[in-house]
Amino acid sequence: MGDTSRQSVVIVGGMRTPFVKAGTHFARLSQLDLSAHAAQAVAQRYDLAPEKIDELIWGRVLHDPLISNLAREVVFRLNWPQEIRAHLVSNNCITSLHAVTHAADAITDGRSAIAIAGGVESMSTVPILFGREASEIFRAAAFCRSAGERFKLLARLRPRHFKPRALSFKEPSTGLTMGEHAELSAKEWRIARPEQDEIALRSHQRAAAGTTDGRLTAEIAPLQGIDHDTLVRGETTLAKLAKLPPVFDRSERGTLTAGNSSPLTDGAAALLLMSEAAAEREGYTPLARIAGVEYAAIDPKEGLLMAPAVAVPRLLRRLGVKLSEIELVEVHEAFAAQVACNLKAWEQGGKEEAIGSVDPERLNVLGSSIAVGHPFAATGARIVTTLAQEMARRNARYGLISVCAAGAMACAMLLERPQG
């Protein structure tokens, strides 16, 4: 995307479902239900005829074994032209940023002119698994040639086999959850509990303000009678947050709580991307263009959620932009501790040279994942939408996105608006 002789990729706009606490308002809606709602909403909001869409690239983290290519099923569910190419991507919390990157690459290379990219997570409908022994019995029974053989195999089942097994959020490579890893980073970088609670409070206060004044609700397509993000707590205080017990390290040294961590969330988000030529031809005024993208991966021992400390400095160095030049910065709030750790790494340097500090007034100005919610594969698209809209309101030249991901990875993206 750095070759200016190729097509520039612009963001026309984005729409999403409300983000709600898992197990509540959207508990009966599937990944497909949420995805189709968001994709249709962005096409309707920008009055885009489906026949003009070249490609739909969608993401999810928690997979439904009954639907292998959710993206294609969205096309079918909406009765859009079957010629629309559609495929699925997945990479933890940076999943929908991968979807955006794939779509942008296709536009840059001339394979597409108009694309929709986004993602979904339904934490309410995660698959429940049987244990290995029970699974082997059921699998073998499915291949039996006679009812007698099948009955003989199924007779081996015992009550213990019917104990369900929920998906684990532990890292297979380390055996620790993201929260446990964030606790380790908080201790290494000396991020105290009060600093984390302040980040959480600011997130809720700003998201509440953005809900009240309509900036956040403008990007939401109401669903099931819900027209706002239900996790925002504008009335919370530092005193209330301070009363919450630590949840990942329950000792007196623990600092991460339910209040300064992102919640389990249901939701979907979609972005409308075009080549600059297509946007002009179709009569759209873009919000911003994608100036550059950088992905990074590090050893989990260096901090599972610390790869932004590599991705952001590399991106800015490659593009020749200083952190001090960027008016708006969006840092995904998986945990307040992770936000503070990466900000400190940018300021002090680590695996990469220091790039400076971020003024809190420029950081997550409408709140972020702690308050708004974090449906894993939808978060990236939500952040791009929120940032691009706010850049247009303020006529900001640069907007920076930083999202960490499980597996010790990250994505950094720079958005730019033409000036003058």
C-alpha positions in Angstrom: 0.0 0.0 0.0 3.0 2.3 0.1 3.2 2.5 -3.8 1.4 5.7 -4.7 1.2 4.7 -8.3 -1.4 2.1 -7.3 -5.0 2.7 -6.2 -5.5 4.5 -2.9 -7.9 2.8 -0.5 -10.5 5.0 1.2 -12.9 4.4 4.0 -16.4 5.5 3.0 -18.0 4.6 6.3 -18.9 1.9 8.7 -21.9 0.5 10.6 -22.3 -2.0 13.4 -24.7 -3.7 15.8 -25.0 -2.4 19.3 -22.4 -4.1 21.4 -24.0 -5.9 24.3 -23.0 -8.1 27.2 -22.8 -11.8 26.3 -25.8 -13.8 27.4 -28.2 -10.9 27.3 -30.0 -9.2 24.5 -28.4 -11.1 21.6 -28.2 -14.5 23.3 -30.5 -16.1 20.7 -28.8 -14.5 17.7 -26.2 -16.4 15.7 -23.0 -15.2 14.2 -24.8 -15.2 10.9 -27.7 -13.1 12.2 -25.3 -10.4 13.7 -23.1 -10.4 10.6 -25.9 -10.1 8.1 -27.3 -7.2 10.1 -24.1 -5.2 10.1 -23.3 -5.9 6.5 -26.7 -4.9 5.3 -26.7 -1.8 7.6 -23.5 -0.4 6.0 -24.9 -1.0 2.4 -28.2 0.7 3.3 -26.6 3.6 5.2 -24.5 4.5 2.2 -27.1 3.7 -0.3 -24.9 1.2 -2.0 -26.5 -1.2 -4.5 -25.3 -4.8 -3.7 -24.6 -5.3 -7.4 -21.7 -2.9 -7.1 -19.9 -4.9 -4.3 -17.0 -6.9 -5.6 -16.0 -8.6 -2.4 -17.0 -9.3 1.2 -14.3 -10.3 3.6 -15.4 -11.2 7.1 -13.8 -12.4 10.3 -14.5 -14.4 13.5 -12.4 -15.8 16.3 -14.7 -18.4 17.8 -15.6 -20.8 15.0 -19.0 -22.4 14.3 -18.2 -25.8 13.0 -21.5 -25.9 11.1 -20.6 -22.8 8.9 -17.1 -23.0 7.5 -17.2 -19.8 5.4 -19.4 -17.4 7.2 -18.6 -14.6 4.8 -20.2 -16.4 1.9 -23.3 -17.3 4.0 -23.8 -13.6 4.7 -24.0 -13.0 0.9 -26.6 -15.8 0.6 -28.6 -14.7 3.7 -28.9 -11.1 2.3 -29.8 -12.4 -1.1 -27.0 -10.4 -2.6 -25.6 -11.2 -6.1 -23.9 -14.6 -5.9 -21.0 -13.1 -8.0 -19.8 -11.3 -4.8 -16.6 -13.1 -3.7 -16.5 -13.8 0.0 -14.1 -15.4 2.4 -13.4 -15.7 6.1 -10.3 -14.6 8.0 -9.3 -15.2 11.7 -6.5 -13.9 13.9 -7.8 -13.2 17.4 -8.4 -9.5 18.2 -6.9 -8.2 15.0 -9.2 -10.3 12.9 -11.3 -7.6 11.3 -8.1 -5.5 10.7 -6.9 -8.5 8.7 -10.2 -8.4 6.8 -9.7 -4.7 6.1 -6.1 -5.3 5.0 -7.2 -8.2 2.6 -9.9 -5.9 1.1 -7.4 -3.0 0.8 -4.8 -5.2 -0.9 -7.4 -6.4 -3.4 -8.4 -2.8 -4.2 -4.8 -1.7 -4.4 -4.0 -4.5 -6.9 -7.1 -3.8 -9.0 -8.9 -7.0 -8.2 -11.7 -5.1 -6.5 -13.0 -1.5 -6.5 -15.7 -1.8 -3.8 -15.5 -4.1 -0.8 -17.1 -4.7 2.6 -14.9 -5.9 5.4 -15.7 -6.6 9.1 -16.2 -9.2 11.7 -18.4 -10.7 14.3 -18.3 -12.4 17.7 -21.2 -14.1 19.5 -19.9 -15.0 22.9 -23.4 -16.2 23.8 -23.3 -19.0 21.3 -19.8 -20.4 21.6 -19.6 -24.1 20.8 -19.8 -26.5 23.8 -17.5 -29.5 23.3 -17.6 -33.1 24.6 -14.4 -34.5 26.0 -11.9 -36.4 23.8 -13.1 -39.9 24.9 -16.8 -39.1 24.2 -16.0 -37.4 20.9 -14.1 -40.5 19.8 -17.1 -42.7 20.6 -19.5 -40.5 18.7 -17.2 -40.2 15.8 -16.7 -43.9 15.5 -20.4 -44.5 15.8 -21.0 -42.2 12.9 -19.0 -44.5 10.6 -20.6 -47.8 11.8 -22.2 -49.9 9.0 -25.0 -51.4 11.1 -27.3 -50.4 13.9 -25.9 -53.2 16.0 -22.4 -51.9 15.7 -23.5 -48.4 16.5 -25.5 -49.5 19.6 -22.5 -51.5 20.8 -20.3 -48.4 20.6 -22.8 -46.0 22.1 -23.3 -48.4 25.0 -19.8 -47.5 26.2 -21.0 -44.0 27.0 -21.2 -43.1 30.7 -22.6 -40.1 32.6 -19.1 -38.5 32.8 -19.0 -38.4 29.0 -21.9 -35.9 29.0 -20.2 -33.3 31.0 -19.8 -30.3 28.6 -16.5 -28.6 28.0 -16.5 -24.9 27.2 -13.9 -23.4 25.0 -10.8 -22.3 26.9 -9.4 -18.8 26.7 -5.9 -20.0 27.7 -3.0 -19.6 25.4 -2.1 -23.1 24.1 1.6 -22.1 24.0 1.8 -20.8 27.6 -1.2 -22.2 29.5 -2.1 -18.7 30.7 -5.1 -16.6 29.9 -4.7 -13.1 28.4 -5.6 -11.6 31.7 -2.9 -13.5 33.5 -0.4 -12.4 30.9 -1.6 -8.8 31.3 -1.0 -9.1 35.0 2.6 -10.2 34.3 3.1 -7.2 32.1 1.6 -4.8 34.6 4.1 -6.0 37.2 7.0 -5.8 34.8 6.2 -2.3 33.6 5.1 -1.2 37.1 1.6 -0.2 36.2 -0.3 0.3 39.4 -4.0 -0.4 40.0 -5.0 3.3 40.3 -3.6 4.0 36.8 -5.6 1.2 35.3 -8.8 2.3 37.0 -8.3 5.8 35.7 -8.0 4.5 32.2 -11.2 2.5 32.7 -13.1 5.5 34.2 -12.0 7.7 31.3 -13.2 5.1 28.8 -16.7 4.9 30.4 -17.1 8.7 30.7 -16.1 9.4 27.1 -18.2 6.5 25.7 -21.1 7.8 27.7 -20.6 11.3 26.3 -20.4 9.9 22.8 -23.6 8.0 23.3 -25.4 11.0 24.7 -24.3 13.4 21.9 -24.9 10.8 19.2 -21.4 10.3 17.9 -21.3 6.7 18.9 -25.0 5.9 18.2 -24.5 7.3 14.6 -22.5 4.2 13.7 -25.1 1.8 15.3 -27.9 0.0 13.4 -30.5 -0.8 16.1 -31.2 -4.5 16.6 -33.8 -6.3 18.8 -34.9 -2.9 20.1 -31.4 -2.0 21.3 -30.0 1.3 19.8 -26.9 1.8 21.9 -24.0 -0.1 23.5 -25.3 -1.5 26.8 -22.0 -1.9 28.6 -21.2 1.8 29.0 -21.3 2.9 32.6 -21.1 6.7 32.6 -22.1 6.9 36.2 -19.1 4.8 37.5 -16.5 6.4 39.7 -12.9 5.6 40.8 -14.3 4.7 44.2 -16.6 2.1 42.7 -13.8 0.7 40.5 -11.5 0.5 43.5 -13.9 -1.8 45.3 -13.7 -4.5 42.7 -11.5 -7.5 43.5 -8.7 -8.7 41.2 -9.8 -11.6 39.0 -6.6 -13.0 37.4 -4.1 -12.7 40.3 -6.3 -12.9 43.4 -3.4 -12.1 45.8 -2.8 -8.7 47.2 -0.5 -8.1 44.2 -3.3 -8.5 41.7 -4.4 -5.3 39.8 -6.7 -6.5 37.0 -10.4 -6.4 37.8 -13.7 -6.8 35.9 -13.8 -3.0 35.9 -10.5 -2.3 34.2 -10.8 -5.3 31.7 -12.9 -5.6 28.6 -16.1 -7.6 29.0 -17.4 -10.7 27.0 -19.4 -9.1 24.3 -21.7 -10.0 21.4 -21.7 -7.8 18.2 -20.6 -7.3 14.6 -19.1 -4.4 12.6 -18.7 -3.7 8.9 -16.7 -1.2 6.9 -17.3 0.1 3.3 -14.0 0.4 1.4 -13.4 1.7 -2.1 -10.7 2.7 -4.4 -10.4 6.5 -4.5 -11.5 6.4 -8.2 -14.6 4.3 -7.4 -15.6 6.6 -4.5 -15.3 9.6 -6.8 -17.2 7.8 -9.6 -20.0 6.8 -7.2 -20.3 10.2 -5.6 -19.0 9.4 -2.1 -16.9 11.7 0.1 -14.4 9.4 1.9 -13.8 9.8 5.6 -10.1 8.9 5.3 -7.7 6.8 3.4 -5.6 4.0 4.7 -2.0 5.3 4.7 -0.3 2.2 5.9 -0.5 -1.0 8.0 2.0 -2.9 10.0 1.7 -6.3 11.7 4.1 -7.6 14.3 4.7 -10.7 16.4 6.9 -11.3 19.4 7.8 -14.0 21.9 4.9 -14.3 24.4 7.6 -14.3 27.1 8.2 -10.6 26.2 4.5 -9.8 26.9 1.6 -11.5 25.2 -0.1 -8.2 24.5 3.0 -6.1 24.0 3.4 -6.5 20.2 2.0 -2.9 19.6 5.3 -1.7 21.1 6.9 -3.1 17.9 4.1 -2.6 15.3 3.5 1.1 16.0 7.1 2.4 15.9 7.8 0.4 12.8 4.8 1.7 11.0 5.5 5.4 11.9 9.2 5.0 11.0 8.3 3.4 7.6 5.8 6.2 6.8 7.9 9.0 8.1 5.3 10.2 10.5 6.0 11.3 14.1 3.7 10.3 17.0 3.5 13.9 17.9 1.9 14.7 14.5 -1.0 12.4 15.1 -4.2 14.1 16.3 -6.2 11.1 17.3 -4.9 7.8 18.7 -7.0 4.6 19.2 -5.5 1.9 21.4 -7.7 -1.2 21.9 -8.5 -1.6 25.6 -8.3 -5.4 26.0 -7.1 -4.4 29.5 -6.3 -1.0 31.0 -2.9 -2.6 32.1 -2.1 -3.5 28.5 -2.9 0.1 27.3 -0.6 1.6 30.0 2.2 -0.9 29.3 2.3 -0.2 25.6 2.1 3.6 26.1 5.0 3.3 28.4 7.0 1.2 25.9 6.4 3.8 23.2 7.6 6.6 25.6 10.6 4.7 27.0 11.5 2.4 24.2 12.0 -1.4 24.3 12.5 -3.7 21.3 12.1 -0.5 19.2 13.4 3.0 19.8 11.2 5.4 21.9 8.7 7.4 19.8 7.2 9.7 22.4 4.2 10.0 24.6 0.5 10.3 23.8 -1.5 13.2 25.3 -4.5 11.6 27.1 -6.7 14.2 25.4 -5.9 12.6 22.0 -6.3 9.0 23.2 -9.6 7.0 22.8 -11.6 10.2 22.7 -14.9 8.2 22.6 -13.8 5.5 25.0 -12.9 2.1 23.8 -13.3 -1.6 24.5 -13.5 -1.5 28.3 -16.7 0.6 28.0 -18.0 -0.1 24.6 -17.3 -3.8 24.6 -15.1 -6.2 22.8 -16.6 -8.8 20.4 -13.2 -10.1 19.4 -13.4 -10.2 15.6 -15.6 -7.0 15.4 -13.4 -4.7 17.5 -10.9 -3.7 14.7 -13.7 -2.7 12.3 -15.4 -0.8 15.1 -12.3 1.1 16.0 -11.6 2.0 12.3 -15.2 3.3 12.0 -15.1 5.3 15.2 -11.7 6.9 14.4 -12.5 7.7 10.7 -15.8 9.4 11.7 -14.1 11.4 14.4 -11.3 12.4 12.1 -13.9 13.8 9.7 -15.6 15.7 12.4 -12.4 17.3 13.5 -10.7 17.5 10.1 -7.8 15.7 11.6 -5.0 14.8 9.2 -3.8 11.6 11.0 -5.4 8.9 13.1 -3.5 6.0 14.5 -4.9 2.5 15.5 -3.1 0.1 17.7 -4.6 -3.3 18.5 -2.9 -6.2 20.4 -3.9 -9.8 19.9 -3.5 -13.1 21.6 -0.5 -15.1 20.3 1.7 -12.1 21.0 0.7 -10.2 17.8 -0.5 -6.8 16.9 -1.7 -4.5 14.1 -1.0 -0.8 13.7 -2.8 1.2 11.1 -2.5 4.8 10.1 -5.5 6.7 8.6 -5.0 10.0 6.8 -7.3 12.8 5.5 -6.2 15.2 2.8 -5.7 18.7 4.0 -6.1 22.1 2.3 
